[in-house]
Amino acid sequence: MTITVLPPRTEPMIDDDKFATLNWTAFFDSLAAGDAGTSWTPTFVGLTEVGGAATITGVYYRISAKLCYFKIVITPVTNTSATLGTTYCNNFPLAIQGANVATTVSGSTAASAGANSTGIYAATWSLITSPVTITGTIEAN
């Protein structure tokens, strides 16, 4: 068991240069070691895959009890296409409560997408031959 020594209450949290003081930084860093991430294999509804099944990988990181960050990478054999509102990942491992999702297609922002209890929705893209990355934060249980 690790004992965390709290910084003195009289010590300021920030120094004259507006940076956190060392004792407070050490204190807050000791509260959470961070999440190493959990991998899963996402499945999609409505994803068009040309040339064979795309390689789809996913990872999510628990930031807090209710908040997590996720990343899905879709690597096509030839190309992939998706349609906003009908293409979505339907097997996120946690129960989705709310979401703020950004979709990136081949290094450029495509469009905002969303998520609900059904899954994580993709933006529209067409005939993309390079990997597609979908990232976002989700409120999940």
N, CA, C and O atoms as CSV, one atom per row, in Angstrom:
chain,resi,resn,atom,element,x,y,z
A,1,MET,N,N,0.838,-1.166,0.000
A,1,MET,CA,C,0.000,0.000,0.000
A,1,MET,C,C,0.888,1.236,0.000
A,1,MET,O,O,1.840,1.326,0.776
A,2,THR,N,N,0.577,2.177,-0.864
A,2,THR,CA,C,1.323,3.422,-0.954
A,2,THR,C,C,0.611,4.489,-0.141
A,2,THR,O,O,-0.600,4.670,-0.260
A,3,ILE,N,N,1.364,5.184,0.675
A,3,ILE,CA,C,0.808,6.272,1.463
A,3,ILE,C,C,1.103,7.571,0.731
A,3,ILE,O,O,2.252,7.872,0.409
A,4,THR,N,N,0.051,8.332,0.474
A,4,THR,CA,C,0.207,9.610,-0.205
A,4,THR,C,C,0.268,10.709,0.840
A,4,THR,O,O,-0.650,10.868,1.645
A,5,VAL,N,N,1.343,11.455,0.821
A,5,VAL,CA,C,1.498,12.571,1.750
A,5,VAL,C,C,0.930,13.806,1.086
A,5,VAL,O,O,1.382,14.214,0.016
A,6,LEU,N,N,-0.057,14.395,1.722
A,6,LEU,CA,C,-0.683,15.586,1.156
A,6,LEU,C,C,0.216,16.795,1.326
A,6,LEU,O,O,0.915,16.919,2.332
A,7,PRO,N,N,0.200,17.680,0.351
A,7,PRO,CA,C,0.978,18.904,0.497
A,7,PRO,C,C,0.364,19.783,1.581
A,7,PRO,O,O,-0.826,19.658,1.869
A,8,PRO,N,N,1.140,20.652,2.175
A,8,PRO,CA,C,0.581,21.523,3.204
A,8,PRO,C,C,-0.507,22.430,2.637
A,8,PRO,O,O,-0.399,22.915,1.510
A,9,ARG,N,N,-1.540,22.650,3.415
A,9,ARG,CA,C,-2.658,23.474,2.951
A,9,ARG,C,C,-2.256,24.931,2.751
A,9,ARG,O,O,-2.913,25.661,2.007
A,10,THR,N,N,-1.210,25.345,3.393
A,10,THR,CA,C,-0.781,26.741,3.283
A,10,THR,C,C,0.080,26.994,2.057
A,10,THR,O,O,0.345,28.148,1.717
A,11,GLU,N,N,0.521,25.935,1.387
A,11,GLU,CA,C,1.371,26.104,0.208
A,11,GLU,C,C,0.512,26.492,-0.991
A,11,GLU,O,O,-0.523,25.867,-1.221
A,12,PRO,N,N,0.908,27.500,-1.758
A,12,PRO,CA,C,0.115,27.886,-2.930
A,12,PRO,C,C,0.143,26.776,-3.984
A,12,PRO,O,O,1.139,26.064,-4.116
A,13,MET,N,N,-0.955,26.633,-4.732
A,13,MET,CA,C,-1.017,25.610,-5.776
A,13,MET,C,C,-0.198,25.991,-6.992
A,13,MET,O,O,0.300,25.112,-7.696
A,14,ILE,N,N,-0.044,27.301,-7.261
A,14,ILE,CA,C,0.752,27.726,-8.406
A,14,ILE,C,C,1.844,28.677,-7.940
A,14,ILE,O,O,1.699,29.376,-6.937
A,15,ASP,N,N,2.929,28.686,-8.683
A,15,ASP,CA,C,4.029,29.578,-8.327
A,15,ASP,C,C,3.849,30.931,-9.037
A,15,ASP,O,O,2.825,31.173,-9.676
A,16,ASP,N,N,4.838,31.787,-8.917
A,16,ASP,CA,C,4.750,33.121,-9.506
A,16,ASP,C,C,4.660,33.105,-11.032
A,16,ASP,O,O,4.163,34.054,-11.639
A,17,ASP,N,N,5.146,32.015,-11.654
A,17,ASP,CA,C,5.099,31.902,-13.110
A,17,ASP,C,C,3.823,31.214,-13.596
A,17,ASP,O,O,3.701,30.901,-14.780
A,18,LYS,N,N,2.874,30.978,-12.690
A,18,LYS,CA,C,1.575,30.376,-13.008
A,18,LYS,C,C,1.656,28.883,-13.336
A,18,LYS,O,O,0.786,28.355,-14.029
A,19,PHE,N,N,2.695,28.198,-12.842
A,19,PHE,CA,C,2.820,26.756,-13.001
A,19,PHE,C,C,2.496,26.090,-11.670
A,19,PHE,O,O,2.716,26.675,-10.609
A,20,ALA,N,N,1.975,24.870,-11.724
A,20,ALA,CA,C,1.684,24.141,-10.491
A,20,ALA,C,C,2.980,23.885,-9.739
A,20,ALA,O,O,4.005,23.553,-10.334
A,21,THR,N,N,2.919,24.044,-8.430
A,21,THR,CA,C,4.114,23.787,-7.623
A,21,THR,C,C,4.371,22.284,-7.579
A,21,THR,O,O,3.459,21.482,-7.781
A,22,LEU,N,N,5.611,21.917,-7.315
A,22,LEU,CA,C,6.013,20.517,-7.352
A,22,LEU,C,C,5.188,19.655,-6.396
A,22,LEU,O,O,4.758,18.568,-6.783
A,23,ASN,N,N,4.955,20.103,-5.164
A,23,ASN,CA,C,4.206,19.277,-4.222
A,23,ASN,C,C,2.793,18.999,-4.719
A,23,ASN,O,O,2.312,17.874,-4.588
A,24,TRP,N,N,2.121,19.986,-5.279
A,24,TRP,CA,C,0.764,19.772,-5.783
A,24,TRP,C,C,0.782,18.906,-7.028
A,24,TRP,O,O,-0.109,18.075,-7.204
A,25,THR,N,N,1.762,19.074,-7.891
A,25,THR,CA,C,1.865,18.230,-9.080
A,25,THR,C,C,2.040,16.776,-8.676
A,25,THR,O,O,1.369,15.898,-9.218
A,26,ALA,N,N,2.927,16.511,-7.738
A,26,ALA,CA,C,3.152,15.148,-7.253
A,26,ALA,C,C,1.886,14.584,-6.611
A,26,ALA,O,O,1.578,13.406,-6.791
A,27,PHE,N,N,1.157,15.402,-5.871
A,27,PHE,CA,C,-0.067,14.956,-5.216
A,27,PHE,C,C,-1.111,14.525,-6.251
A,27,PHE,O,O,-1.654,13.425,-6.155
A,28,PHE,N,N,-1.395,15.381,-7.238
A,28,PHE,CA,C,-2.420,15.043,-8.223
A,28,PHE,C,C,-1.992,13.897,-9.122
A,28,PHE,O,O,-2.828,13.092,-9.534
A,29,ASP,N,N,-0.698,13.809,-9.436
A,29,ASP,CA,C,-0.202,12.714,-10.249
A,29,ASP,C,C,-0.381,11.382,-9.527
A,29,ASP,O,O,-0.594,10.354,-10.170
A,30,SER,N,N,-0.298,11.391,-8.207
A,30,SER,CA,C,-0.432,10.143,-7.453
A,30,SER,C,C,-1.875,9.672,-7.357
A,30,SER,O,O,-2.116,8.523,-6.988
A,31,LEU,N,N,-2.843,10.527,-7.679
A,31,LEU,CA,C,-4.247,10.131,-7.586
A,31,LEU,C,C,-4.653,9.152,-8.681
A,31,LEU,O,O,-5.479,8.271,-8.441
A,32,ALA,N,N,-4.097,9.288,-9.860
A,32,ALA,CA,C,-4.461,8.408,-10.958
A,32,ALA,C,C,-3.226,8.043,-11.764
A,32,ALA,O,O,-2.508,8.917,-12.250
A,33,ALA,N,N,-2.986,6.751,-11.901
A,33,ALA,CA,C,-1.847,6.287,-12.674
A,33,ALA,C,C,-2.140,6.308,-14.170
A,33,ALA,O,O,-1.226,6.170,-14.983
A,34,GLY,N,N,-3.405,6.479,-14.537
A,34,GLY,CA,C,-3.778,6.468,-15.953
A,34,GLY,C,C,-4.201,5.086,-16.382
A,34,GLY,O,O,-3.955,4.103,-15.683
A,35,ASP,N,N,-4.826,5.012,-17.513
A,35,ASP,CA,C,-5.339,3.770,-18.059
A,35,ASP,C,C,-4.444,3.363,-19.215
A,35,ASP,O,O,-4.149,4.180,-20.087
A,36,ALA,N,N,-4.013,2.122,-19.234
A,36,ALA,CA,C,-3.138,1.636,-20.302
A,36,ALA,C,C,-3.900,1.356,-21.589
A,36,ALA,O,O,-3.292,1.090,-22.626
A,37,GLY,N,N,-5.220,1.413,-21.529
A,37,GLY,CA,C,-6.037,1.182,-22.721
A,37,GLY,C,C,-6.516,-0.250,-22.814
A,37,GLY,O,O,-5.837,-1.180,-22.379
A,38,THR,N,N,-7.693,-0.413,-23.387
A,38,THR,CA,C,-8.281,-1.730,-23.601
A,38,THR,C,C,-8.604,-1.853,-25.082
A,38,THR,O,O,-9.290,-1.000,-25.645
A,39,SER,N,N,-8.110,-2.915,-25.713
A,39,SER,CA,C,-8.351,-3.140,-27.134
A,39,SER,C,C,-9.632,-3.931,-27.333
A,39,SER,O,O,-10.021,-4.739,-26.489
A,40,TRP,N,N,-10.281,-3.683,-28.464
A,40,TRP,CA,C,-11.414,-4.508,-28.877
A,40,TRP,C,C,-11.476,-4.472,-30.388
A,40,TRP,O,O,-10.857,-3.613,-31.017
A,41,THR,N,N,-12.224,-5.402,-30.981
A,41,THR,CA,C,-12.377,-5.445,-32.425
A,41,THR,C,C,-13.752,-4.890,-32.779
A,41,THR,O,O,-14.755,-5.587,-32.627
A,42,PRO,N,N,-13.811,-3.635,-33.254
A,42,PRO,CA,C,-15.093,-3.031,-33.602
A,42,PRO,C,C,-15.749,-3.736,-34.796
A,42,PRO,O,O,-15.067,-4.192,-35.714
A,43,THR,N,N,-17.066,-3.813,-34.765
A,43,THR,CA,C,-17.828,-4.282,-35.916
A,43,THR,C,C,-18.711,-3.123,-36.377
A,43,THR,O,O,-19.183,-2.325,-35.567
A,44,PHE,N,N,-18.925,-3.044,-37.692
A,44,PHE,CA,C,-19.679,-1.933,-38.265
A,44,PHE,C,C,-20.918,-2.413,-39.009
A,44,PHE,O,O,-20.927,-3.482,-39.619
A,45,VAL,N,N,-21.949,-1.602,-38.940
A,45,VAL,CA,C,-23.151,-1.757,-39.740
A,45,VAL,C,C,-23.086,-0.672,-40.815
A,45,VAL,O,O,-22.821,0.489,-40.503
A,46,GLY,N,N,-23.323,-1.034,-42.065
A,46,GLY,CA,C,-23.393,-0.047,-43.139
A,46,GLY,C,C,-22.060,0.395,-43.715
A,46,GLY,O,O,-22.031,1.333,-44.511
A,47,LEU,N,N,-20.968,-0.235,-43.352
A,47,LEU,CA,C,-19.657,0.129,-43.905
A,47,LEU,C,C,-19.467,-0.619,-45.216
A,47,LEU,O,O,-19.596,-1.842,-45.253
A,48,THR,N,N,-19.162,0.098,-46.289
A,48,THR,CA,C,-18.905,-0.523,-47.587
A,48,THR,C,C,-17.414,-0.806,-47.680
A,48,THR,O,O,-16.587,0.094,-47.535
A,49,GLU,N,N,-17.081,-2.070,-47.925
A,49,GLU,CA,C,-15.685,-2.495,-48.009
A,49,GLU,C,C,-15.459,-3.121,-49.383
A,49,GLU,O,O,-16.100,-4.115,-49.726
A,50,VAL,N,N,-14.554,-2.546,-50.167
A,50,VAL,CA,C,-14.264,-3.045,-51.507
A,50,VAL,C,C,-12.931,-3.793,-51.477
A,50,VAL,O,O,-11.957,-3.313,-50.897
A,51,GLY,N,N,-12.894,-4.953,-52.095
A,51,GLY,CA,C,-11.661,-5.726,-52.181
A,51,GLY,C,C,-11.484,-6.715,-51.040
A,51,GLY,O,O,-10.466,-7.404,-50.976
A,52,GLY,N,N,-12.437,-6.795,-50.154
A,52,GLY,CA,C,-12.358,-7.708,-49.012
A,52,GLY,C,C,-12.611,-6.972,-47.712
A,52,GLY,O,O,-12.796,-5.755,-47.686
A,53,ALA,N,N,-12.614,-7.741,-46.635
A,53,ALA,CA,C,-12.898,-7.168,-45.320
A,53,ALA,C,C,-11.741,-6.292,-44.846
A,53,ALA,O,O,-10.584,-6.714,-44.842
A,54,ALA,N,N,-12.072,-5.080,-44.452
A,54,ALA,CA,C,-11.067,-4.154,-43.920
A,54,ALA,C,C,-10.566,-4.658,-42.566
A,54,ALA,O,O,-11.269,-5.395,-41.874
A,55,THR,N,N,-9.370,-4.266,-42.197
A,55,THR,CA,C,-8.849,-4.535,-40.863
A,55,THR,C,C,-9.322,-3.408,-39.965
A,55,THR,O,O,-9.042,-2.237,-40.224
A,56,ILE,N,N,-10.047,-3.766,-38.899
A,56,ILE,CA,C,-10.606,-2.752,-38.005
A,56,ILE,C,C,-10.118,-3.019,-36.590
A,56,ILE,O,O,-10.327,-4.098,-36.035
A,57,THR,N,N,-9.458,-2.009,-36.013
A,57,THR,CA,C,-8.966,-2.137,-34.647
A,57,THR,C,C,-9.522,-0.999,-33.800
A,57,THR,O,O,-9.825,0.080,-34.309
A,58,GLY,N,N,-9.651,-1.255,-32.512
A,58,GLY,CA,C,-10.144,-0.226,-31.609
A,58,GLY,C,C,-9.471,-0.305,-30.259
A,58,GLY,O,O,-9.043,-1.372,-29.821
A,59,VAL,N,N,-9.383,0.836,-29.610
A,59,VAL,CA,C,-8.854,0.909,-28.248
A,59,VAL,C,C,-9.606,2.025,-27.530
A,59,VAL,O,O,-9.943,3.048,-28.125
A,60,TYR,N,N,-9.864,1.810,-26.235
A,60,TYR,CA,C,-10.463,2.883,-25.448
A,60,TYR,C,C,-9.708,3.017,-24.136
A,60,TYR,O,O,-9.149,2.053,-23.614
A,61,TYR,N,N,-9.707,4.243,-23.617
A,61,TYR,CA,C,-9.013,4.578,-22.379
A,61,TYR,C,C,-10.025,5.174,-21.409
A,61,TYR,O,O,-10.705,6.144,-21.744
A,62,ARG,N,N,-10.134,4.604,-20.210
A,62,ARG,CA,C,-11.008,5.165,-19.176
A,62,ARG,C,C,-10.299,6.370,-18.582
A,62,ARG,O,O,-9.216,6.240,-18.011
A,63,ILE,N,N,-10.903,7.531,-18.713
A,63,ILE,CA,C,-10.346,8.754,-18.138
A,63,ILE,C,C,-10.880,8.943,-16.730
A,63,ILE,O,O,-10.166,9.398,-15.837
A,64,SER,N,N,-12.146,8.589,-16.543
A,64,SER,CA,C,-12.779,8.639,-15.227
A,64,SER,C,C,-13.821,7.531,-15.182
A,64,SER,O,O,-13.914,6.719,-16.103
A,65,ALA,N,N,-14.602,7.499,-14.111
A,65,ALA,CA,C,-15.627,6.462,-13.983
A,65,ALA,C,C,-16.672,6.559,-15.094
A,65,ALA,O,O,-17.272,5.548,-15.458
A,66,LYS,N,N,-16.898,7.748,-15.635
A,66,LYS,CA,C,-17.933,7.932,-16.659
A,66,LYS,C,C,-17.409,8.367,-18.021
A,66,LYS,O,O,-18.155,8.325,-18.999
A,67,LEU,N,N,-16.160,8.780,-18.112
A,67,LEU,CA,C,-15.642,9.354,-19.347
A,67,LEU,C,C,-14.546,8.476,-19.930
A,67,LEU,O,O,-13.650,8.029,-19.214
A,68,CYS,N,N,-14.623,8.231,-21.235
A,68,CYS,CA,C,-13.532,7.500,-21.878
A,68,CYS,C,C,-13.259,8.066,-23.268
A,68,CYS,O,O,-14.139,8.628,-23.919
A,69,TYR,N,N,-12.014,7.901,-23.699
A,69,TYR,CA,C,-11.551,8.303,-25.025
A,69,TYR,C,C,-11.419,7.022,-25.846
A,69,TYR,O,O,-10.973,6.001,-25.323
A,70,PHE,N,N,-11.797,7.061,-27.119
A,70,PHE,CA,C,-11.653,5.881,-27.961
A,70,PHE,C,C,-11.021,6.256,-29.296
A,70,PHE,O,O,-11.045,7.412,-29.721
A,71,LYS,N,N,-10.452,5.234,-29.946
A,71,LYS,CA,C,-9.904,5.389,-31.290
A,71,LYS,C,C,-10.192,4.112,-32.059
A,71,LYS,O,O,-9.905,3.010,-31.591
A,72,ILE,N,N,-10.766,4.275,-33.246
A,72,ILE,CA,C,-11.023,3.157,-34.148
A,72,ILE,C,C,-10.264,3.444,-35.441
A,72,ILE,O,O,-10.339,4.549,-35.977
A,73,VAL,N,N,-9.530,2.443,-35.942
A,73,VAL,CA,C,-8.807,2.588,-37.208
A,73,VAL,C,C,-9.325,1.526,-38.175
A,73,VAL,O,O,-9.312,0.331,-37.880
A,74,ILE,N,N,-9.782,1.997,-39.336
A,74,ILE,CA,C,-10.286,1.118,-40.389
A,74,ILE,C,C,-9.280,1.163,-41.531
A,74,ILE,O,O,-9.092,2.207,-42.157
A,75,THR,N,N,-8.628,0.025,-41.807
A,75,THR,CA,C,-7.637,-0.050,-42.879
A,75,THR,C,C,-8.229,-0.886,-44.012
A,75,THR,O,O,-8.365,-2.102,-43.877
A,76,PRO,N,N,-8.581,-0.242,-45.128
A,76,PRO,CA,C,-9.240,-0.970,-46.215
A,76,PRO,C,C,-8.286,-1.845,-47.014
A,76,PRO,O,O,-7.080,-1.599,-47.062
A,77,VAL,N,N,-8.861,-2.887,-47.650
A,77,VAL,CA,C,-8.091,-3.688,-48.597
A,77,VAL,C,C,-7.923,-2.872,-49.879
A,77,VAL,O,O,-6.800,-2.669,-50.342
A,78,THR,N,N,-9.029,-2.406,-50.452
A,78,THR,CA,C,-8.993,-1.527,-51.627
A,78,THR,C,C,-9.485,-0.132,-51.242
A,78,THR,O,O,-8.735,0.839,-51.347
A,79,ASN,N,N,-10.756,-0.024,-50.793
A,79,ASN,CA,C,-11.293,1.248,-50.313
A,79,ASN,C,C,-12.517,0.991,-49.442
A,79,ASN,O,O,-13.073,-0.108,-49.434
A,80,THR,N,N,-12.926,2.030,-48.706
A,80,THR,CA,C,-14.131,1.951,-47.888
A,80,THR,C,C,-14.965,3.209,-48.107
A,80,THR,O,O,-14.462,4.255,-48.517
A,81,SER,N,N,-16.258,3.067,-47.819
A,81,SER,CA,C,-17.184,4.196,-47.872
A,81,SER,C,C,-18.133,4.089,-46.691
A,81,SER,O,O,-18.438,2.992,-46.222
A,82,ALA,N,N,-18.602,5.246,-46.213
A,82,ALA,CA,C,-19.542,5.287,-45.102
A,82,ALA,C,C,-20.536,6.411,-45.339
A,82,ALA,O,O,-20.256,7.363,-46.068
A,83,THR,N,N,-21.706,6.288,-44.710
A,83,THR,CA,C,-22.745,7.301,-44.841
A,83,THR,C,C,-23.176,7.753,-43.459
A,83,THR,O,O,-23.537,6.933,-42.614
A,84,LEU,N,N,-23.137,9.067,-43.226
A,84,LEU,CA,C,-23.547,9.633,-41.951
A,84,LEU,C,C,-24.981,9.218,-41.635
A,84,LEU,O,O,-25.876,9.355,-42.468
A,85,GLY,N,N,-25.186,8.714,-40.431
A,85,GLY,CA,C,-26.521,8.327,-40.002
A,85,GLY,C,C,-26.847,6.860,-40.180
A,85,GLY,O,O,-27.748,6.343,-39.521
A,86,THR,N,N,-26.117,6.169,-41.076
A,86,THR,CA,C,-26.393,4.749,-41.279
A,86,THR,C,C,-25.184,3.842,-41.068
A,86,THR,O,O,-25.339,2.627,-40.951
A,87,THR,N,N,-23.995,4.412,-41.018
A,87,THR,CA,C,-22.791,3.619,-40.770
A,87,THR,C,C,-22.370,3.834,-39.329
A,87,THR,O,O,-22.133,4.966,-38.908
A,88,TYR,N,N,-22.276,2.738,-38.562
A,88,TYR,CA,C,-21.916,2.887,-37.154
A,88,TYR,C,C,-21.281,1.612,-36.608
A,88,TYR,O,O,-21.521,0.509,-37.100
A,89,CYS,N,N,-20.464,1.801,-35.576
A,89,CYS,CA,C,-19.864,0.699,-34.815
A,89,CYS,C,C,-20.903,0.272,-33.792
A,89,CYS,O,O,-21.370,1.094,-33.003
A,90,ASN,N,N,-21.270,-1.000,-33.794
A,90,ASN,CA,C,-22.363,-1.451,-32.935
A,90,ASN,C,C,-21.931,-2.298,-31.744
A,90,ASN,O,O,-22.779,-2.904,-31.088
A,91,ASN,N,N,-20.640,-2.356,-31.449
A,91,ASN,CA,C,-20.226,-3.220,-30.337
A,91,ASN,C,C,-19.224,-2.555,-29.380
A,91,ASN,O,O,-18.292,-3.206,-28.908
A,92,PHE,N,N,-19.418,-1.262,-29.096
A,92,PHE,CA,C,-18.532,-0.619,-28.127
A,92,PHE,C,C,-18.687,-1.357,-26.797
A,92,PHE,O,O,-19.815,-1.611,-26.375
A,93,PRO,N,N,-17.589,-1.710,-26.123
A,93,PRO,CA,C,-17.653,-2.578,-24.948
A,93,PRO,C,C,-18.357,-1.990,-23.718
A,93,PRO,O,O,-18.728,-2.739,-22.815
A,94,LEU,N,N,-18.546,-0.672,-23.666
A,94,LEU,CA,C,-19.197,-0.046,-22.519
A,94,LEU,C,C,-20.557,0.494,-22.934
A,94,LEU,O,O,-20.793,0.750,-24.115
A,95,ALA,N,N,-21.451,0.668,-21.967
A,95,ALA,CA,C,-22.768,1.243,-22.251
A,95,ALA,C,C,-22.619,2.736,-22.493
A,95,ALA,O,O,-22.195,3.469,-21.600
A,96,ILE,N,N,-22.963,3.191,-23.690
A,96,ILE,CA,C,-22.803,4.595,-24.076
A,96,ILE,C,C,-23.963,5.410,-23.517
A,96,ILE,O,O,-25.129,5.072,-23.721
A,97,GLN,N,N,-23.629,6.495,-22.803
A,97,GLN,CA,C,-24.627,7.396,-22.241
A,97,GLN,C,C,-24.737,8.685,-23.042
A,97,GLN,O,O,-25.834,9.223,-23.195
A,98,GLY,N,N,-23.637,9.182,-23.547
A,98,GLY,CA,C,-23.596,10.419,-24.319
A,98,GLY,C,C,-22.261,10.489,-25.013
A,98,GLY,O,O,-21.345,9.741,-24.669
A,99,ALA,N,N,-22.127,11.375,-25.990
A,99,ALA,CA,C,-20.868,11.371,-26.739
A,99,ALA,C,C,-20.549,12.716,-27.353
A,99,ALA,O,O,-21.423,13.545,-27.605
A,100,ASN,N,N,-19.263,12.898,-27.583
A,100,ASN,CA,C,-18.740,13.997,-28.363
A,100,ASN,C,C,-17.711,13.342,-29.269
A,100,ASN,O,O,-16.608,13.025,-28.825
A,101,VAL,N,N,-18.055,13.136,-30.523
A,101,VAL,CA,C,-17.230,12.330,-31.408
A,101,VAL,C,C,-16.731,13.173,-32.580
A,101,VAL,O,O,-17.502,13.912,-33.192
A,102,ALA,N,N,-15.444,13.060,-32.887
A,102,ALA,CA,C,-14.878,13.706,-34.065
A,102,ALA,C,C,-14.389,12.616,-34.996
A,102,ALA,O,O,-13.726,11.677,-34.554
A,103,THR,N,N,-14.701,12.721,-36.268
A,103,THR,CA,C,-14.265,11.720,-37.233
A,103,THR,C,C,-13.186,12.320,-38.117
A,103,THR,O,O,-13.354,13.414,-38.655
A,104,THR,N,N,-12.095,11.616,-38.264
A,104,THR,CA,C,-11.010,12.052,-39.127
A,104,THR,C,C,-10.878,11.057,-40.268
A,104,THR,O,O,-10.809,9.849,-40.038
A,105,VAL,N,N,-10.843,11.552,-41.480
A,105,VAL,CA,C,-10.689,10.693,-42.648
A,105,VAL,C,C,-9.379,11.041,-43.334
A,105,VAL,O,O,-9.209,12.150,-43.841
A,106,SER,N,N,-8.464,10.098,-43.348
A,106,SER,CA,C,-7.182,10.244,-44.043
A,106,SER,C,C,-6.476,11.557,-43.720
A,106,SER,O,O,-5.953,12.227,-44.610
A,107,GLY,N,N,-6.469,11.915,-42.440
A,107,GLY,CA,C,-5.727,13.076,-42.006
A,107,GLY,C,C,-6.459,14.390,-42.111
A,107,GLY,O,O,-5.899,15.422,-41.742
A,108,SER,N,N,-7.702,14.403,-42.603
A,108,SER,CA,C,-8.459,15.652,-42.653
A,108,SER,C,C,-9.818,15.447,-41.997
A,108,SER,O,O,-10.376,14.351,-42.050
A,109,THR,N,N,-10.342,16.476,-41.392
A,109,THR,CA,C,-11.626,16.358,-40.720
A,109,THR,C,C,-12.724,16.169,-41.749
A,109,THR,O,O,-12.819,16.935,-42.708
A,110,ALA,N,N,-13.553,15.155,-41.558
A,110,ALA,CA,C,-14.661,14.893,-42.478
A,110,ALA,C,C,-15.878,15.653,-42.005
A,110,ALA,O,O,-16.264,16.648,-42.619
A,111,ALA,N,N,-16.477,15.211,-40.945
A,111,ALA,CA,C,-17.676,15.859,-40.415
A,111,ALA,C,C,-17.884,15.350,-39.006
A,111,ALA,O,O,-17.340,14.316,-38.618
A,112,SER,N,N,-18.663,16.073,-38.257
A,112,SER,CA,C,-18.975,15.604,-36.917
A,112,SER,C,C,-19.889,14.399,-37.022
A,112,SER,O,O,-20.738,14.317,-37.909
A,113,ALA,N,N,-19.707,13.496,-36.130
A,113,ALA,CA,C,-20.562,12.325,-36.036
A,113,ALA,C,C,-21.055,12.278,-34.601
A,113,ALA,O,O,-20.850,13.236,-33.856
A,114,GLY,N,N,-21.678,11.228,-34.205
A,114,GLY,CA,C,-22.187,11.150,-32.845
A,114,GLY,C,C,-22.250,9.730,-32.370
A,114,GLY,O,O,-21.784,8.807,-33.036
A,115,ALA,N,N,-22.836,9.568,-31.203
A,115,ALA,CA,C,-23.013,8.235,-30.646
A,115,ALA,C,C,-24.252,8.249,-29.781
A,115,ALA,O,O,-24.641,9.283,-29.238
A,116,ASN,N,N,-24.861,7.096,-29.663
A,116,ASN,CA,C,-25.970,6.912,-28.736
A,116,ASN,C,C,-25.932,5.472,-28.269
A,116,ASN,O,O,-24.930,4.787,-28.478
A,117,SER,N,N,-26.979,5.002,-27.652
A,117,SER,CA,C,-26.960,3.650,-27.107
A,117,SER,C,C,-26.817,2.596,-28.202
A,117,SER,O,O,-26.457,1.457,-27.904
A,118,THR,N,N,-27.090,2.943,-29.459
A,118,THR,CA,C,-26.937,2.008,-30.575
A,118,THR,C,C,-25.467,1.823,-30.937
A,118,THR,O,O,-25.041,0.706,-31.230
A,119,GLY,N,N,-24.689,2.899,-30.922
A,119,GLY,CA,C,-23.284,2.783,-31.273
A,119,GLY,C,C,-22.644,4.106,-31.621
A,119,GLY,O,O,-23.213,5.175,-31.396
A,120,ILE,N,N,-21.436,4.013,-32.181
A,120,ILE,CA,C,-20.651,5.176,-32.576
A,120,ILE,C,C,-20.840,5.374,-34.076
A,120,ILE,O,O,-20.473,4.508,-34.870
A,121,TYR,N,N,-21.407,6.504,-34.460
A,121,TYR,CA,C,-21.713,6.777,-35.864
A,121,TYR,C,C,-20.533,7.431,-36.569
A,121,TYR,O,O,-19.838,8.273,-36.000
A,122,ALA,N,N,-20.319,7.031,-37.812
A,122,ALA,CA,C,-19.245,7.588,-38.638
A,122,ALA,C,C,-19.785,8.731,-39.472
A,122,ALA,O,O,-20.988,8.826,-39.715
A,123,ALA,N,N,-18.897,9.586,-39.902
A,123,ALA,CA,C,-19.242,10.631,-40.864
A,123,ALA,C,C,-19.296,10.003,-42.256
A,123,ALA,O,O,-19.011,8.817,-42.418
A,124,THR,N,N,-19.657,10.792,-43.248
A,124,THR,CA,C,-19.687,10.300,-44.622
A,124,THR,C,C,-18.295,10.396,-45.231
A,124,THR,O,O,-17.632,11.429,-45.133
A,125,TRP,N,N,-17.862,9.313,-45.857
A,125,TRP,CA,C,-16.667,9.341,-46.687
A,125,TRP,C,C,-16.891,8.389,-47.848
A,125,TRP,O,O,-17.726,7.488,-47.772
A,126,SER,N,N,-16.146,8.594,-48.916
A,126,SER,CA,C,-16.370,7.798,-50.112
A,126,SER,C,C,-15.058,7.356,-50.743
A,126,SER,O,O,-14.164,8.164,-50.996
A,127,LEU,N,N,-14.965,6.064,-50.988
A,127,LEU,CA,C,-13.842,5.467,-51.720
A,127,LEU,C,C,-12.480,5.842,-51.142
A,127,LEU,O,O,-11.543,6.114,-51.892
A,128,ILE,N,N,-12.367,5.859,-49.829
A,128,ILE,CA,C,-11.095,6.186,-49.172
A,128,ILE,C,C,-10.188,4.946,-49.215
A,128,ILE,O,O,-10.592,3.856,-48.810
A,129,THR,N,N,-8.981,5.127,-49.704
A,129,THR,CA,C,-8.049,4.006,-49.860
A,129,THR,C,C,-7.037,3.900,-48.720
A,129,THR,O,O,-6.379,2.871,-48.570
A,130,SER,N,N,-6.912,4.946,-47.925
A,130,SER,CA,C,-5.971,4.924,-46.797
A,130,SER,C,C,-6.744,4.691,-45.498
A,130,SER,O,O,-7.972,4.773,-45.495
A,131,PRO,N,N,-6.051,4.403,-44.400
A,131,PRO,CA,C,-6.740,4.151,-43.137
A,131,PRO,C,C,-7.614,5.327,-42.687
A,131,PRO,O,O,-7.242,6.490,-42.840
A,132,VAL,N,N,-8.746,5.007,-42.147
A,132,VAL,CA,C,-9.692,5.982,-41.610
A,132,VAL,C,C,-9.635,5.858,-40.090
A,132,VAL,O,O,-9.713,4.757,-39.546
A,133,THR,N,N,-9.498,6.990,-39.413
A,133,THR,CA,C,-9.437,6.993,-37.956
A,133,THR,C,C,-10.637,7.745,-37.397
A,133,THR,O,O,-10.920,8.874,-37.797
A,134,ILE,N,N,-11.331,7.108,-36.475
A,134,ILE,CA,C,-12.462,7.731,-35.784
A,134,ILE,C,C,-12.063,7.850,-34.324
A,134,ILE,O,O,-11.743,6.849,-33.683
A,135,THR,N,N,-12.078,9.067,-33.793
A,135,THR,CA,C,-11.717,9.286,-32.392
A,135,THR,C,C,-12.804,10.073,-31.699
A,135,THR,O,O,-13.610,10.741,-32.348
A,136,GLY,N,N,-12.828,9.996,-30.392
A,136,GLY,CA,C,-13.786,10.806,-29.644
A,136,GLY,C,C,-13.783,10.490,-28.172
A,136,GLY,O,O,-13.081,9.590,-27.710
A,137,THR,N,N,-14.575,11.240,-27.445
A,137,THR,CA,C,-14.792,10.987,-26.027
A,137,THR,C,C,-16.251,10.604,-25.835
A,137,THR,O,O,-17.145,11.136,-26.493
A,138,ILE,N,N,-16.463,9.685,-24.933
A,138,ILE,CA,C,-17.814,9.166,-24.702
A,138,ILE,C,C,-18.076,9.112,-23.208
A,138,ILE,O,O,-17.199,8.750,-22.424
A,139,GLU,N,N,-19.286,9.474,-22.823
A,139,GLU,CA,C,-19.754,9.228,-21.468
A,139,GLU,C,C,-20.292,7.809,-21.465
A,139,GLU,O,O,-21.235,7.504,-22.194
A,140,ALA,N,N,-19.709,6.945,-20.661
A,140,ALA,CA,C,-20.075,5.528,-20.686
A,140,ALA,C,C,-20.007,4.922,-19.292
A,140,ALA,O,O,-19.254,5.380,-18.432
A,141,ASN,N,N,-20.791,3.907,-19.093
A,141,ASN,CA,C,-20.768,3.151,-17.820
A,141,ASN,C,C,-20.049,1.840,-18.025
A,141,ASN,O,O,-19.917,1.055,-17.086
